[in-house]
């Protein structure tokens, strides 16, 4: 299995074998070229008298003689003519059903039995998918299984494991997206009616020319059956030359003795190539009428033919660029090498294969037959399977020996310290039986206790249920502000009063839902806002366990300060107003919402209240209880509004005297005064905590404190 992190991309062409070794760069938009090789065959594979298999094998052996592929992933390409590519627009369908739809389309689009081909598909970027796929386009790629096997066979014969098998046009597509189209919009912004400009790539090989047109989101490709070899064949026919001499003349056409005759002989091929390209580009434009062609680039060594780019540019109506260097490939030792620079046009396919093998490509389909992948995995795991079997066999042997020794040590006839093993075993069985009987008796007694305990809870609960509500109302009443003296201020805005219009209480299955709606207005008390610290160490002390007296917890479901409550409980709502809004006298902390927080809410957060309780002797005693011990928490002033001016009956006049003091005799309306009024709504959560439960919690807290003091003294 490949473990080095590097990849070898190998393009087996008809004229030469090109190979490029790359590794991932720290930047996602770059890859590093570490090595390359360019091996030209003694003969072109399609040349009369050539043996393609032997020529490829010899080139691979030469490649291995000066390069190592051990522990590296290997990606290879096959010509576009050897495979099939279809681009299908799917109807609106659920995203999870796309594989089934594609398999159905594969049966329709591939003109062979699916068992006889290797095929793969990929959903192209763009379109929407929110559980339901819209405007979805899928690329479907296939190759006959025997063609794939023939392509891989030379590599297997020289001991090279192939990891990726890709069509050359698709490798070119990956190269263009990674190296040339770097300013594409995000896929979610792709608009099929106004797509980005497309780039046309003309990749001329020896026997065919691959035409790839893409805008980065959609791709269209076609193989034109005209390549560099056709120019050579035209020279052999018109000038009566051997194939080798014609190939040499083609490569040096600019320096030939009779240049005009050379180009005149190749002119029909020029015209045929132009016609095929015009027809292909026109057909593409008819398929996608929204497409806009922005650039045309040429790759492949055959594009070095003098005058070819200029001829195509003049007749196609586009300036044809030649890619002589790469934008996102780094590695000075490779890029500066003369052999690489001379053949840079031929390494585009290798570049695209390397991008895919390094997992940086948009198109990730792989036409490597699945049975080859499966056999390779099995072969790689065979040593581990044999080792695991050997270890398992050894473990079984040791286990058998261990159990045999143990069995002999407990033989019934064996005597230890004068006692037979059978006698000891009998005593052990009797002890086990006795323990089982005691366990059964314990469970019976526990069940009886639980029954009696439930009866007691029901008896006590009926009484305490009435007390709980009285205690809650008493605490809320005592928390209201009152005048410190006997005299009541004449000015209503100076009176320490809160007027409660309504009180409401309702049950909530989960207090967390309620708190989520009021959390934005919640103000914790100073004790809640600061973390508890250990006085000795000055570090945060551990939180008190739920249900421990003065710790302020209100049950096992109580949340830590700031986290909010959770679990079932009650929500109490108070609606009212106050006139204590003389800013000049009391300042900002004595009016409006601050007056409510300081004079009422703070008492419920930190105050103590005296409530009656029956002690152990049956006598009524008063005990101090905090509102938290009673179950009140997270007292919140909801959405405090501005203080507003209102008219109220003159509070300084006795009832019935308002009319005499200047009321409207026509309507009988009382004399009114203008005052500043603050309306409020307060909500708090309340977990019912009966007196018995509070008493038990305090008792547990006292016992825990005593045990802690005893442990500290012992240390």
N, C-alpha and C positions, 0 to 999 in steps of 0.2 A: 504493500500500500504506500502511496506517495506521502512523504512526511516532511520534505525539505521546505515546502512553501513556494518553490519555483515551478514554472511550467515551461514546457517546450511546445511551441506551435509550429507544426510542420505542414507545408503546402506542397503536395506532390503534383507538379505541373507536367505538361507534355514536353517542355524544353529543359526544365531544371527543377531540382529539389531545393526549396527555400525553408529555412528553419530559424526560429527566433526564440531565445530563452529570456523570460521576463519574470519579474518578482513584484509583489505589491509595494507601492510607495506609501509613505505615511499619510499623504494626501489622497483622498478618495478619487480625485480627478486626474491622478497621474499613475503611471506604472514605470518600472525601471527595466531597461534592457541590459542584460548581463552578457549575452553572447549571441552570435548568429553564425549561420553557415549558408553558403550558396554553392551548390554542386550542379554543374551543367553536365547533361548526359553527352556521351560521345555522339549519339544520334538522337534526333527528335523521335519521340515515341511513335508518332504517326508516320514517320519516314519509311518509305519502302525498304524492306529487309531488316527493320528494327524488331527486336524482341522486347516488348515493354516490361514484362515481368522480370527478366534478367537485368535489364537496365536499372529498374527501380531498386532491385535487391542490391546491386553493386553500389548504387548511390547511398543506400541506407548503411551498408557495411562501411563505406568510406566515412559517412557521417559519424558512426559509432567509434571509428578508429581515432577520431580527434575530439569527440564530445562524449560526455557521460549523461545518461538519463535516469540513472538509479535514484530512487526516492523522489523523482519529479513527475508531476502530472503531464500527460501528453495529449494534445488536441490536434486532430488532423482534419483536412477538408477534402471534399469531393466536388467535382464540377457541378454547376447548376443543371446541366443536361442530364445528370445521373439521377436526379430526384424530381420531386413534384412539390409545388407550393401553391396553396390556395388560400385566399383571404375571404372569409365568410362573415356577413353581417347577420347576427342572430336576432330573432324576434324578442320582444320583451319577455323575460323569463326570470324565475327565481334563481338567485346566484348559485344555490346548491344543486340546481338541475343542469347547469352548464355542461358538466362532463358527459351526461347522458345525451344532451342535444348534439354535442360535438361528435360523439361516437356514431350517432345516427347520420350526421353530415359526412363523416369519414366514409361510411359505406356508400354514400351517394357520389362523393367527389373522387374517390380513389378507384380507378378502373381495374382493380385486382382484388382478389380475396385478401381480407385483412390479415389472415394467417400467413400470407406470402410476402407481406411487406413489414417494414419497420416504420412506425409513424409516431409523431408527437405533435402537440399543439401548444399554443400559448395565447392567452388573452392579451390583446394589445392595450396599451395605456389610453386613457381618455374614456368618455362615457361615464354614466353615473351608476352607483351601486349602493343602495341603502336597503339591502335585503332583496331588492328587485332590480335586475340588470336592464339598463336601457342603453340604446345606441352602442351595443357591444359588438366589437369586431374581433374575430379570432383568426390567427394564422395557423394553418394546417399544413404540415410538412411530412413527406413520406419518401421512402426509397425501397426498391425491391430488396428482399432479404439476401438474395445471391449477389447483388451489386455491392451491398454493404460488406458481405463476407469477403468478396474479392478485393475490396479496398483495404481491409484490415489484414488480409493474409500475409503480404510482404512484411509487415511490422511484426506479426507473430513469428514468422520464420527467423527473424534476426533477434527475437527476444525482447521486443518493445511492447509493453502493455498500453493500449490506447484507452484513454478515459473519456474523450469527447470526440464525436463524429458529427461534423456540421457541413451543410451545403455552403459552397464558396460565396454565393450572393448574400446569404445571411451573415456570414463572417464579415463581409464588406459593410453590411448594414450596421453591425455592432461597432465596426471601426469608425464609420461616419458619425454615429451618435456620440461616441466617446471622444473623438478627436476634432470633429469639425462643427457639429451642432451643439454648441455649449451654452447658448443663450435662449433655450426654449422656455416657454411659460410652464408653470406647474400643470400636472395632468388634469386637475379639477377645473382649470381655466380653459382647457382645450375646447374650441368651438368648431364643429365640423363645417359650419357654413362660412366661417372665416378662419381657415387654418393658417399656420405659419408658412412662409415660403418653402418650397421644396428644393432639394438638391438632386441633380441627376449625376449619377456615377457611371462612367463608361469604363468597364474593366476588360481590356482586350487581352485574351490569352492566345494560345497557339492555334486552337481549332475553333474557338467560339468566343463571343464577346458577351459578357454579362452586363445587362442594363439594370441598374437599381435606382429607383426614384423614391425618395422618402422626405417627409416633413418632420420627422422625429416621432410622430405618433402613428402614422400609417406608412406602410411600405408596399411597393409594387416592384416585381422583378420579372425579367424575361431574358432568356438566353438566345442570342442571335447566332446562327450557325456560320459565322464568318470570323476568322481570326488571323493572326500574323502568318500562319502557315499557308493561307490562301494567296498571300502576296508572293511567297516563295514558289508555290505551284504555278502561278501565272508567269513568273520569270522562266521557270523550266520549260513551259509550253511555248512561250513567245520567242525566247532567245535560244532555245534548244540547248539548255545547260543541264548539268547534273544537279541533283537536289542540293548537294553540299555546296557547289559553286553558286547556285542561285541564292542559298541562304546567306553565304558570305557577301554576295553582291547586294542583297537587300539591306544588310546591316551597314554597308558602307556605300549606300546609294549616292550620298552627297559628294563622294570623291571618285565616283566611277568615271571612266573615260568618256562614255556616251550617256550622260545623265538623262538626256531627253528620251532616249530609247528605253532606259530603265523605267522611268515614270510612265511612259506611254504604254509599256507592257502591263504595268500594275493598275492603269486607269480603270479598267472594268471592275476591279475589286473595290477601288475607291467608290465608284458609283453604286455598286451593290451594297456596300456597308452603309453609305449615306441613305439609300432608299430604306433599308431595314430600320435604321435608327429613326428616320422621319415617320415611318409607319408605326413604330412602337410608341414613340412619344405622342403621336396623334391619337393612337388608341387609348393611351393612358388618360389623355385630356378628355376624351369622350366618356370615360368611366367616372372621372372625378372632375366635374366642371368647375368646382370651386378651387381647384389646385392652382397655385401660382409658382412658376419655376423661377428661382432666383439665381442659382449657380449651376454650372455644368463643369464637372471635374473629370479628368482622365487618369487612369492608373494602368499598370501593366507595362512590361518592357516593350511590347509591340508598339506602344504609343510613341516610342523614340523615332519611329520612321519619319524621315524629314518630310515636311509639308502636310502630314496627315492631320494634325490638329488645326492648322490654318485652313485647310480645305473644308474640314467639318464645321469650323466656326463660321466661315463665310456662308455656307449653305444651310446650316441649322438655324442661324440667326442668334446664336448665343456665343459669348466668349468662352472658350474651353480652357480651363486652368489645368495645369499639370502639378500634381502633388509630389514635390521632391523632398519635403521634410515634414515631420510630424510635430503637432503642437503639444501633445500631452504624453510624449514618450521621452524619457530622459535616460542617460547612460552614455557619457562621452566616449568610452572605449568602443562602443558599438557605432554610435551615430557618426563619429569622426572617421571611422575606418573607410578607406577608399572603396573597397569591394561593396560595402553597404551603401555608400553614397551613389555609386554607379548603378546599383540595382534597387534603389529605394522604391521605385514605382512597383516593383514586384513583391514587396513585403507587406502590402496593405491587408491581404488575406491573413497572413500570419499575425499581424497586429490585432485584427478582429478576433482571431481564435484565442490569442493570449488574454485579451480583455474578458472573454467569456470564461475561460478556464480559471481566471483569478476572481470570478464572481463579481465583476464590475460591469457586466453587459446588461442591456435591457432585454435582449432575446436570449433565452436560456434553454431552448429545445436541444435535445441530444438524440441523434439517430443511431447510437450504439446499440446493437441488439441486446435485449434484456437477458438472454441466456448467457451471453458472454460476461455480463456484469455478475450474474448469479454464480457462474463457474469460478470467476475470479475471487469472489467473496469466500466461496467454499474452500478454494485452494489456499487463500490467506489464513483461514481459520483452522485448517487441518492440523498444523503443529500444536496449536493451543488445545484442540479437541483431544489429540493423543496424550498431551501432558495432563489434561484434566482427567482423562480416563485412567491414566497411570496413578495419579494421586488418589482417585476414588478407590481403585483396587487396593492400594496400599492402606488407605484408611479402613476399608472393610476388613482387611487382614488383621490390622492392629485391633480393631474393635472385636473381632472374633476371639483373638487371643486374650484380650482383657476380660471379656465375658466368660470365657472358659475358666480363667483363673478365679474370677469372682464366684462362679458356680461351684467350683471345687471347695472354696473356702466356706461355703454354707451347706455342705453336705449334711444330711439329716443324722448320719451316724457319727459325725465328728464331734468331739468333746473339747470344750474350752474351759479351763479352770475347774474341771470336774463336772461340768454341766453340759448335757447333750444339746445340740443345736435345736432339735425338735421341741425340747422342753422350753427353751428361751423363745422360740417362735410362738408356742402356745400362750405363754404369758403375754407376749406382745399383742396377740390377737385379742385377748381378754381386756387389755388396757384400751385398745382401740374401740372395742365395743362399749366399754364404760364411758369413754369420752363422747361417743355418739349419743348415748342415753342422756348424759348431762347436757349436751348441746340441745337436744330435743326438749328437755325440761326447761332450759333457759329460754328457748323460743316461746314455749307455752306461757311462762310467767311474764315475759315481755309483752305478749299479746294481751294478757289480762290487764297489765298496767296501762297499756295504750287505751284500752276500752274505758277504764276508770278515768284516765286523764282527759279523754275527750268529753266525758260526762261533766267533769269539773269545769272544763273550758266553756261548755255551753251554759252551765249554771252561772258562772261568773260573767260571761260575755253579755248576757242579757242585761245585767245591772250596769256594767261598765260602758255598754253601748250608749246608755242615756247620759252617763257622766261625761263622756268624751265631747259631745256637742256642747254641753254646758261649759266645760273648761275652755273650748275653743272660743265661744262667744265672750266669755269672761276675759280671756287674754286680749282679744281684739278690742274690747271695750277699755281695758286698763291701758292699752298702748296708745289710746287717743290722747292728744295734748289737753291739759287742763290749766286753769288759772292757778298761779302759785299762792295767791292770797284769797281772802274772802270777797274782796271787792272786784266787780267786773268792770273793765274799762268802758267808758261811755262810747268811745270811738270804736266802731265795729272792726276797723282795720287793725286795731291793736289787740284784739281778743285772741287768746291762744285756743282756737277752736278748729276742728275739722267737722264739716257737716256731711254725714253719710246719707245719701238719698236711697241707696239700694244695696243689698248684699245678696250674693248668689253663690251657690256651691254645686258643682257637678262632677261626676265621676269620669276619669280619663283612663283608658286601658294602658296607655304608654305615655308617661309624662315627658319623655324625650321629644315626642311630636309637638306637645304644647310648648316646651321650652325653645324649640327651634324657631317658633314664630315670635317669641318675645325676647330672645337672647340679645338682640341689638339694643334693647333699652335697660338691660339688667346692670345694676351697679353693685358689685360685691362689697361686703363690709371690710374695714381695714384688716381684721383678723384673717378674712378669706383671701385678701389681695396679697398679703405677704406670706412667704413660705415659712412653715414651722421649722425652728432650728433647735439643735441640741445645745443647751446652755454650756455644757462642758467642752464640747468640741467645736462649736460654732458652725456646724454643718447641718444641712437639712435633716430633721429627725424623721423616722419612719412614721407613716400615717397610722392613727389609732385604728384598731380593728372595728368593723361595724358593730354597733350596739354597745359601745363602752361609755356609759355615763356622760361625763362632762365633755367628752370629745366632740359632742354635737352631732354624731351620726344619728340618723333617723330610721335605721333599718338596714338590712343586708343589701338592698337595692340602691341605697343612697350613693350618689356620685360624688367624686372629689370636687372641691371648690373649683369653679370655672368650667368643669366638664358638663354640668347640667344633670338633672335627675333622669332616672330611667325606671321602667316598671310601672305598675298600676298605682293610682292615687287619686286624690281629689284636687280640684282647682277652685279656690275661693276668689271671688271678684267683689271688690268694693267700689262703688261709684259715688262720687260726692264732689264737694267744692269747699273753698275757704276764702276769707276776705283778708287774711293776714298778709297784706301786700303793700305796706308802707315802706317803700324802698329807702326813703330818707332816714327813717328811724331804725330799720333793721338791717339795711344793706342787702346785697345780692343773696347771701346765704340764709336770710330770714324771710324770703318771700317766694311765691310761685312754687315750682317743683322742689327747690332746695328745702323749703319749709316742710313739705310733706316727707322728704327723705330724712331730714334731721330730727323731726319731732314725732314721726310715726314709724317709718320703715326701719330706722336705726334701732328703735326699741325692740322691734320684732327680730332683728338680726342679732342683737347683743344683750338685750335686757333680760331681767329675771322677774318672775311673777309668783306671788304667793297663792298656792292652791291648797284646799283641804284634802287630807288623806287619813285613812284609818290605819293606826299603827298595829303592832302585834298584840297589844292589850285590848284592842277594840275601841280605843279613844281617838277622837278626831284631832289631828295635829295639822299645823300649817307648814308647808315645805316650799322652798324656793325652786322653781322650775324654769328653765329657759324655753323660749319659743321653739328652738330647734329640738329640744327633748320632747316637746309636744307634737313634733312632726311638721312645723312650719319652716319652709325653706324657699329660697329664690323669690323673695318679695320684690316685685318689679312694678315700677311706675310706667304705665303703658303710654307711649307716644305723647309725652307732655306737650301741650299747646301753649300759645301765648296767653298772658294775662289780659283780660278784656274788661272794659267798663260796662257795668250793668246798673239798672235802677232797682232798688228794693224798698219796701216799706220802711219808714224811719224806725230803726230798732230802739231809739231812745225814748219813744212815747209808749205809754201803757196801752194795752188793747182797748179799742173804742175811743181813744182820745185823738186819733189822727184827724178825724173830721173837724173837731173843734180847733185843732191847731192850724187850720188853714187848708183843709181838704176841699175838694171840688164839691160844692153843695149840689150842683146839678146832677153829677154822676154818683156822688157818694164815695168817690175814690179816695184812698188814704194819701197822706203826704208821703212823698218818696224822696230818697237821697241817692246820689251817684256814688258807687263804690267800685273798687277794682276786685274782680273775682277770677279765681283760678279753678277751672274744672279739672278733675282728675279721675283716672281709673286705675286701680291697683289690682294686680293678680299675683297669687302666690300658690305654690303647691303645698298640699297637706297630706301627710301620711298618718292615719289614725294610730296613736300610740297610747293604749290604755294605761291606767295607773299601775296595774300589776306588772306589765311589761317594762315600764320605766323603773320600777323598783328592782326587778331582776337584773336589769342592765347595770344599775348603780351598784348592786351587790357584786356582780361579776367584776366590774371595774375596781371595786375596793379590794377584792380578793387578788386580782392580778397585780395591783399596786403593792399589796402586802408581800406577795411572792417575789416581785421584783426587788423590793427593799431587802428581803431576806437573802436573795442571791447576791446582791451587792455587798451586804455585810459579810457573807461567807467568803467572798473573793478578797 
